Amino acid sequence: MLQQLERRVPLDLHQTQALALGLAETPVFVVPILAQGRLAGAVALLDATAASNPTRDSLLTLASQVGLALESAALTESMMRIRARRV
């Protein structure tokens, strides 16, 4: 599972797979959150039984936006450190 998330691939875990991982007793949809080219986390819909394509697309967009926010925060922190060294 981790390998698929690191390759930026959303996962559809069937009930048996999700249960084996201790996640849920229903199908699970997991989308990776990537920041600076690394896996930073994931957004999971723990009951994806009736998740529509628009819902899944929204989760993909959310994960992308969170990744961008994490990258922005890291860059801001880096700039603040550089400025603090100059003073």
N, C-alpha and C positions, 0 to 999 in steps of 0.2 A: 504494500500500500504506500509506504513512504517513498519508494522509488518512483511510483507513478506521480505522486504529488510533486516530487522534485523535478520531474520532467514536464511540469506545468499541465498535467492532465487531470481534469475533474474525474471523480470516481462515482460510480453507481454501485453501491454495495447492496447485494441482495440480502434478504432477511437472515439467511444462515451465516453469511460472511459478517454482517454487522453484529449478530449475536455472539459469534466466536470472538470478536474483538471487544465484547462487553459494551458496545455502543447503544444498541436498541434492539427491540424485538420486531422492528419494521425495517423496510428498505431505507437506506441512508444515502444522501447525496453530499459529497464532500468536494470543495473547491479550494485549491491551494492559494495561499497569500504569499506572494513573492516580493522581496525587497532586496535591492542591490544584487540580484541574480541568485539569491538564496531563499530557501523555504523559511518563511518567518512565522507561519501559522496556517490555519485553515478555517474556512467557514463551512459549517455542517448543518444540513437540514436533517434532523433526526427522525422525521417521519416523512419520507419522500413518496409515500404510497400514491398520492394523487397530485404530486407536484407537476404543474404544467410547464411547457417550454418557456413561456414568459417568466415564470418564477425562477426557473433554473438560470435563464439569461440574466435576471436581476441579481442572483447570487454571484454569477461570474463578474458582473460589473462592480458589485460591492467589494469583492475580493481584490479586484484590480485597483479600485480607488483606495482601499486600505493600504495596499502595497505602495502606492504612490505617496500616500501620506506618511508612511514609515520612512520612505526614502527621503522625503522632504525634511522630516524631523532630523534624520541623521546628517543631512547636508547642512542644515541650520546649526546643529550642535557643533559640527566640524568648523564652520565659519566663526562661530562664537569663540571657540578655543584658539583659533588663529588670531583673531582680534585681541583676545586677552593676553596672548604672548607678546604682542607688539607694544602693549602699554607698560 
